Amino acid sequence: CYSLSSLRIFTTGDQNGNIIGGLIGKAINCTINNCYTRNDIFTDDQNNNSYIGGLVGTTFNSSFNNCYSAPNSFNSDFPFSGVLVSDTNTGTTTFDNCYYLTDTSFHTGGQVIIVGSGVTDSIIQTDNFLDSLNNGQEPPVWTNTGGAPSVTSPIQWDGEGTGSQSDPFRIKYVKDLIQISDNVDKNRNFQLH
C-alpha cells in the first residue's frame, strides 16, 4: 500500500484532536506491512492536541514492518508531528525495519516525534535500501522503479489493470470484488495499488 498525495489541511473554528496520517489516521490493533508514503504535507495553524504523521497519525498496539515515509515537504504547526508517526505513547506499537526521510524540507511548530531509522533520499534510491525493505521476503515485495522503492502486488488478478501506480486494478464487477476478497482471505498479506 502507498500514498503519493498532497495533504493540505485548513481548519476553521475550534478544531481540537485532529489525527491525520499520510496513509493512516489512527492504527489500532493492526499489522501494517510493506507500505510507503511520498506526500506533500501542509497544515495551516497550531491546533490544540492535534497530530500529523507522514505515514500514520497515532498508533495503539500495532506493528509496522518494512515501511518508509519520505515526504517531499512537511510543513506543520500541529503540536505533535513526525515524518513517520506523530504519537506512539499509548499501548505497545513496534516499528521493525521502518525508515523516515531526513533531508525532507521539514518545519513544525510543535513537538517532533522520532521513530524508525533516518535515511537520505540518495540512500532510498540504492539497491541496499531495496534489499533492506525486502528483508528476506520471498518472493521480494519491493522493486525499484523510477529511483525509489515501490511495492509489487502478489494479488492474483484476472481483471483490468496490473496493480501498478500507472495502471491500477479496476474493480468494475462483482466478480472483481470477489477475486480481491479471495486474495485477502486465508490470512494472506497483500498490497493494493
Secondary structure, 3 states (H helix, E strand, C coil): CEECCEEEECCCCCCCCCEEECCEEEEECCEEECCEECCEEEECCCCCCCEEECCEEEEECCEEECCEECCCEEEECCCEEECCEEEEEECCCEEECCEEECCCEEEECCEECCCCEEECHHHHCCHHHHHHHHCCCCCCCEEEECCEEEECCCCCCCCECCCCCCCCCECCCHHHHHHHHHHHCCCCCCCCC
